[in-house]
Every structure is written in C-alpha cells, then in structure tokens.
Amino acid sequence: MDNMKSKKTGNRKLLLIVIALAVVLVIVGIVAAVTGVFSGGGKSGSAKTADSSLLQAPEYKASAEYEAYLDGLSDEELDKVIDTSDEAIYEAPAKVKELCETYGLKYAAKATDLTSYEQVEKELEARKLSGFLGDELSKQLQTTMKEYDGGYVFDDGELYLEIEQEDEERGNVLLLLNITPKGVFPYQSSSFQAQDKDAAPQTVEDMMKNFTYQPKSGGDFICRTQGPDGTAFGKAGDYYITMAMTREPSDAKSEEYEKAVEKLDEKVKKAVGIDSLDELEEKVYSGIQTAWEKEPDAMQEALDNDDKQQYQALQDKYTTASKEELALYEECKKELEPQEVYVTEQDLQDTLNKLDFSKFV
C-alpha cells in the first residue's frame, strides 16, 4: 500500500512514497537533541511557541526511527525488506513491529479504502470529530474523491486522508492528513531531526525552516518547510496529527518554466561560455563541499540555526565560480522566481487554521 492514491476509474495509482520521504527531507540517523532547533516564544495562532515535548512522544520517536531506518538502507537492502504485496500497509513491516514492541505501540494489520465522502464523514463521526475538516477542506476532499479514493481507515483506529488542492498560479498541492490515536504507530511518518553534513542541502534554497505553531482552534505543532515540501506534527486531545504538503507546478507553469530555462541556457552560454544554467549552478555551488571540508563547524552551525546568510557566505567563500558568474547566476535566479513553487511557513499555518482542533476534546 505504501502511501498510494487509487483512481476510481481503472484503479490507477499515484505513487506517494517519494512525497512521504521528501516530507521527512531525507534525514539520516535517529532522533537527536532538538534544543535550539525550533524558534521560541509564544501565543495561540502564533509561530513563536517552542514545544519540543512533542518530540519525546513514543509515537514520534518510533516514527522518526522508522524513517531513519529506511533512509539508511541501500537500494539492495531496501529490496530485501520492502513488502510489495497488494495487502502491504508498511514498507518494512518487520521494522514497524520491532519499533512498536520497543515503544509499546499498536500497529495496523488491515486497511480499508475510503471510496466515498460519506465514509469519511462516518469515520469522523465515530471519533466524535465531525466538522474537524472545516468547510473548505471538506469541499476539496469531496472534489478529490470524484476521481480518487480519499485515503484509508485502519484497524488500529487511524484515519488517513489525501486531498488535492488546485492552484494554477502558485502550484497544485497534495495534502496528506493522518489522524493517529495515542498509543498507535503513525502511518504517515515524520522526522524533525537537525540536518548534518551527510544530509546537507546542496543549495541555499534547499535549506530547511523549522518552527512551532499553535493553530487558532487549539493544538500544538512542530513544523518544517523545505522547497516544495512541508510537514507538521502535533497533538490535539488524545490524537496525534501528521500533516504533509507537497506543491507541484501546474501544467501551464511547467511549460513557462521550461521555456524560461531554455532562454536562460542561451543567455548563460553567450555571457560566460557555459553550456547551460544547470552547469552554471553546479559551478556556483561547488563551494559547499569545500566549505564542509574546511569549516565544518561553521557549516553545521548555519544548518542548526537555519542561517541562510551564513551558509551562503561560506559557499561563496569557496566557490570556483567567478564574480561575473556569481552575478549572472543571481540574475537568472530572479528571472525564474515567478515559476518556482514553494511550501511556505504561511502555507502550513493557513492550512492548520482551516482545521477545527476544538473538536478534539
């Protein structure tokens, strides 16, 4: 099953495992100390409340260790442990069972497709969560379910939903929402471990942003954004909520982007004799690897503090690109900005505020 979306006609499946792994942002290793990773402060409806106690929950620890385990496997090792059967719920069920025994958690043995919105409403009502999705997300889920199944309900009490949001201008969004009872292993895993050298971003734009947030209707969440992906993990009542967002360009935006890149390829070749914008970017960011070799402590500090300015300064210090090439690259980046897609801090906050966490009493 491994996070698949089934189309109602022809039973076509949209593979989501890549998204799931992107949401955890390819973090290596198990849960580490999180002090200083998240911004501090605090009010309801604010991104300023630090609450790392969520990372001490056994549900989170098991989830993060599971992601670390999968990330640490080679392709050959993954082939040996992955369950590819139609009935599979988890990629590596033996590891899930092991972690659940360690942390005293339940795990699912059976999943049922949600093929109608009425099923979703019935499952929410059974959990006394009617109205949790709010009007806007409820309508979007109903629209999604005209073409696709809406997710799964599991025999361990979990509810997993997939909602598509169309946005021609900023990029379409796939929203994954997992409602997990306390004491259950989360189907949609998440990890908020600090980055290290092995999982370092290759560009400044790829750096993560970590923050905590309290939605207006209640609950506490830890959040992370990186490029077109974002994730949030929180607690409301006796449930843990995992929310993941991935934004992809619309067909029209993709065409615009491709045309813009073609023009910039010509511009780069004419200006500095490099064949493409991709090759120029590779040269510009060549300093990152050298910076890790020369000043590892400073690079790690930049990652830990989400300090893009320091990260940029260090890569510029060691890049093999000339000043002319650096200036040209910055110029090209600005020209491409209208076509780029991102999940922002505001995107996560706005979506969390569309949900009614007051239902979790």
PyMOL commands that set and color helices and strands:
alter all, ss='L'
color gray80, all
select helices_A, chain A and resi 17-23+52-56+58-71+75-81+93-103+117-126+134-144+197-199+204-206+251-272+277-284+287-294+296-304+308-318+323-339+345-354+357-359
alter helices_A, ss='H'
color red, helices_A
select strands_A, chain A and resi 4-6+13-15+111-113+151-154+159-165+172-181+209-213+220-226+229-236+239-248
alter strands_A, ss='S'
color yellow, strands_A
deselect
rebuild
show_as cartoon
